[in-house]
Structures are given as structure tokens and as C-alpha cells.
Amino acid sequence: MTGQGATCETVLSLFAAEGARFNSRSLATAAHRVAKYGGKKRELRSDWRVLALADACRTHARNFDAQNFANTAWAFAKLGVDVPRLFEEIANACRSRLGEFKTQNLCITAWAFAKAGAAVPRFFDEVAVEARSRLGEFNEQDLSNTAWAFATAGVAAPRLFEGIREAALSRLDEFNARGLASTAWAFAKLEVEAPQLFDEVAEMALSRGRISDFNAQDVANVAWAYARQNKTETTRRLFGALADSALSNLRDFNGQTFASVVWAFATAGVEAPPLFDAIADAARFKLNTFGARDLGQTAWAFAKTGVEARSLFGEIAYAARSRLDEFSARDLATLVWAFASAGVEAPLFFDDAADTARSRIRELEPRDLANVAWAFAKAGCRDAPRLFDAIAEAARPRLGDLDDDDDPSRQLANIAWAFATAGADAPRLFDAIADAVRIDEFVNAEHIASTVWAFAKAGVAAPDLFDDFADAAARRIGDFGARQLATTAWAFATAGRDAPRLFDAIANAARPKLGELDDDDDARALVDVVWAFAKSGVEAGLLFDEVSVVARSRLDEFTPKGLSDLAWAFATASRKAPELFAAIADASRSRLGEFTKQNRSDLAWAFACLDWKNADVFSTLTSAALVVADPESLDDRQLSQLHLVSLHFSLEWPDKGSPLSECESMLLAAYQRVESAPSQLQRDVATALYRLGWTHVFDHETAEGLSLHMAQPDTKRAVEVHATSDYLKGSDSKLNGPAHFKLRLCRLLGWDVVRVPFFEWEVLGSAADQDAYLRAKLP
């Protein structure tokens, strides 16, 4: 077996013929020679002679000496033969005899058990005790191999690693490149605190030139270790050197090393564009060496760093589609997150991934459920209702199990955002999210804004949640960026939640931050913030003034909806901004073909509401051919807006025919349908007027469709009661845009209107006071 010309085949043939006569030493030697001489491992793993040899070794293990134990374990670990019963027998046989082992035998045996994945923790515990007592006999390779073995086996041995750390520090200059890499990797893998060791290993690699000796696996191990364990300036210098070393070793990389390196650089936050570009090109041609986890980690790293690699993502999508059953649930969640985060369109991949994720939904942890939902929503995959239904059903009872180490607030925000964005109907899930929220955990402004946005977008009423978030956001308003302020305001306005303290805080915080919006997408924030204040009826003059200035210089970034919403907000808030509206008029007329009918309706109403004195604008915006050629595409609110626009045009320019005259009867009918019912306040004032003898028609409708609360049609005298809803909150009795618009139209029609504000009426304590008040008001 050991003579000149011996081969793996001659050893196995000899064993097949004479194996029954082999003693324990001969069996161990045969196994060692088969592994040493080598051959095609895949064929050897299924060779009946190898399996028979393993069985014979198991039978004779009780008679092995220390060298036999080490040789046999090493051999079958090296061959990769799955023989767990052999390793169990070796562990049982040698456990009480570890003191007989030389240090090299002890290290080799531990290495073999780890390499073979033999799950015998008691064996490792006893090796740890023996090894720690003899660390003074270990050379540098023994130290690194032992550390590697325990880390690979996932066996924590604090006292052993404490000893290895001290021994390694005293003789680190004796370690070769592989030893440095393995030791650092092992300490990081088991999360052993050893800052001095990591610093000195880094310095050794940098100053002694050892990094030039690193092979592909060493580069991957060191990068992975330092990304997990050590965040110092030395680490950043080390990553720079690792990037250079990796570039020179790329030809030797495989899927696991590619994935480890890019994951490490992404996790450490170290930018290395040349390395990532080179890996993106090289990895595409070696995807057959990638495991499922490698594919997920690689995609994650490129998405995390924002390095564009569309060709690589395309190849990964193709490779992953045929191997989705190989992915763990966590790795699948990582992969879809990466594609969505990188903005890569891969509809076929997402279709297949949706089916796979749905079939394995019970395997996903709560945070993975959140990530999968987020990914499919972010990728715009709205055709996955069965997946969202399954996620909702699986997530709802488990929201209380969210991982505290991974920020539960982020996970709750993500899952709520995902369902709202995808338009998935899941009221019970939203109720569960509301119950799971712990407001003191929401310290991130983005999570607060995202969560309230999701509830508002989904139309889920959660008054307690909104109240809690209003208080939390007001307290932490300094942490909000302009986009988050706008999102939060939009959410409260859309949900119809009154939050005066919050809106005051947003108004004050937003003004100095509006200039920070330098992304095209952030132009929408300018619209959202004033839209929210207008929708909620909150006075914020200084905020509107600031938005007017910033928006004028950026109108080319606004969508048609953005332009119409911006104008609508200013008009509703009764905030005149002549320069802004002139710029909106110019921008709108040049892009009118991009506007929907709804956009034109809102825009035309805004100009009319603020009494815009330019007939050409209205002729353009309200052209019958463009706006109401298909009236069924407009709802009653929009049609009633156009009725007021037409009325404004006719009164301002009586010599010009209204562009909407042919549709006037339809517009008038819509306006009459949306008029609100009389309030109790109106009835109380009417009663007082009757008491004074001021006869009138209650809730009179003019020929133009305007409703006057109390009117004397013959003399065109009227009394209008202005309720709280007609005023801007926080203002000094300032009417909002719609109320002011109606009042102006009435007066243009020749009506003498007396106003009765709610705040003047409500302080009147008696009928006599009311009578005296009205006598003073009436001419």
C-alpha cells in the first residue's frame, strides 16, 4: 500500500481482496492512502470498496491508537464520504484516550470532525479541555487549525479560544497567510471578542506583506471576518489591500469566495467600485460554482452598495429560476429583496419566486415575511395576490415574534408599506400591526412616516395608532427630513386625523429643509406637504410662501398631477402666489397633452378660486374638447368644480362665451348633487332671523346653483353662516379657498351677503344677545 507505484486503485483492490485479514493499523493506513493518493472524489464516494473500508474501520475503531484515529478521520473527511456512524464510533472510542494524542493528532482529528460535519458536540467539548491544557505544545498551524475546526463545527469554547488568543498574540509573526486568515475567520465566526488580535493580524497582513500571499479563500475569509468583527481605521486600510489582492486572484475565485468578498465589503460599508465591476464581469461566467446562498449574498451585496450590475443580475435571475427549490426560505427572501432594492426588472423570476415563496410561507421568519412583501411591492409585482394573502395569513399571528435585534419597527413599517403599496386588502393584518406597534421602539423617522403613510394609503382607520404617532413625531420632529415631513403630513391629512401640535411642528421644521430636496422624485414632497396642510385646513402661511419660492425654480420636475395638486393646495388654503401661478400656467399650457381630465379640472378650479385674471388660461384649461369630451371620466366633485370655473369665466368675461357653456346643464346638476345639507348652526341663525321679523327663504338656491343659507331673493340680500369647516385652523378668522370663492361669486352675481362667523355666534349667551348681534349686522 505504501510502495513505489501504489495508487488509490491498488489500495482499494488490495482491500477488496485481503481486507478481511487487515488489522486496525492496516485499515487506518489504507484509508489514509486512498485519501492521499486521491482520485475522482465523486466516484470514490460511491465506490462500494470505500464504503466497506469505512465500515471495517468502524468495527475496529476500539483497537485504534491515536495515529490511527487521526489518519482515519482525516481520510474520510478529505474524501467527503458521508459516514456519520464511523465518526460517532471514533468519537466514542477515543474520548477517554485523548491524553495519548500528540498535538498534531489532536488538531487533525478535530479538523476532520469539523470538515465532515460530524455532529458530536461532546467530543468537541472534551477536545477543548485537552487542547487548552496543552496549548504550549501547539505550533502556529495547530493553533489556527484548531480554531478553524471549532468555528466550522459551530462549537463555542470560550476558555479554549481565550488560550488560543493569548498563544497566537505571542507568536503571530510565525503564522503564514493561511494561518492568519483561518484564525481571524474562526474568531469572527464564533463572535469571540478579540480586538487586539484582530488589530495585530491586520497590521501583520499589511506591514509584513503577508496579504500578497493570500489566495482567493484567504481573501474571502479575512474580508468576511473583519466585516463581522472589527470596525477601525486599520480595517479600512486592510480592505483597500484586500481589494487589490482580490483583483489579482479573481481567476481562482468560485461562487463561495465571490459571495463572501462582496458580502464583506457591503457589510463593512467599504466602497470598492473597481473590485465590484470586475467581480460582476467575472462571476457571470462562474455561476455554476455558486450555491443558492452564494447567489443570494452576491445579489444582496450589489444591491446594498448600489453598484449597478444588470448583466450579472440577469444571469443570477436565470440561474436562480431553475434552482429555487435549493434556496432556504431566508436565502430566497434575501434574493428577492436584492432584486427589488436594485430596481432590476425580472418579471419571470418574480413570478417563479412568488410561487416558491407561497409554498414555503411557513418557513419564513416574521422579518423574512416583511422583506418578501416589501420586495414584491417595491418591484411593482401587483399580480401576486395569492402570495400577499399567504403572507398576511402567516404574519398576522406572529408579529409579536419580530426579531428585537433587527429593529421590529422597521419590519412593521416595511410590511405595512408593502401591503399598502401593492394595494393588497388585508384589514386584519393592519389591525394586528396596530396592536404590535410599540411606539417607544419607533425612533427612526422613516419608519414613523412609512407606517402612517401605509395606514392612510390602505384606508385603515386606526385612531389610537395615529394619535400615538402624532405625539411621537411631534417630539422627534428634528429627526425628520423634508420627504418624511411631507409623507407624515400627507398621511394624517388623508386619514382625516386632526393633529394640530404635529402640523405646527411640521410647518416649523419643514421650511428650512425644503431646499435640501435635490432629487427629482423629491419634487413631490413640495406638493405633498402643502396639499396635506390644505386638505387638513391648517393655516401655514410661511410654509406656503417657502414652497412657492422653491417650487417656482423646479416646476420642470413636476408631473402634471404634481402641478395640479400644487395649485389646488394653494387655492384651497386661500394662499395667493401670483408668481407661482404664472409659472404654473406657463408650465401647464406647454404640457397640457400629458394632463388627465381630473388634473385639468383641479387646475382650472384652482385658478378660478384664486380669481385669476387671464381669460386665455381658462380657455386653454377648460376647453370642452379636452376636459369634458368624456364627462363620465369625471366624478361629481370634479364636474362641480368645473361648474364654478364656468361661472367664474362668465362673470369675469361676460363678452366671451364660456368654453364649458355646452356642458353647463350637466355641470350644474353635478354641483347641486354635492351641495351639503344645512347645519344646526344655520337653523339656529334662521330661527333668530325669523324672531326679528327678517323673512327669508331658508337654504335658497340661485339660478346659478349656489346655495344661500338665508336669502331674500327679491332684494338679493342674504345671510351666510360660516362654520368651523369654512376657516383655516390656526388662523385669525381666515376663510379657506372654497368658502371665499363662493362668497366672491355671490357678490359678483349681485348679492349683498352678510356673514355670520361661528366664533362670533357661539359666544352669544342669550336670545337677546343674538337679536342684538343680528340687528347690528343687517342693513
Summary of the structure (lengths in Angstrom):
residues: 779
radius of gyration: 38.1
end to end distance: 124.9
largest distance: 130.1
contacts: 2666
relative contact order: 0.03
helix: 74%
strand: 3%
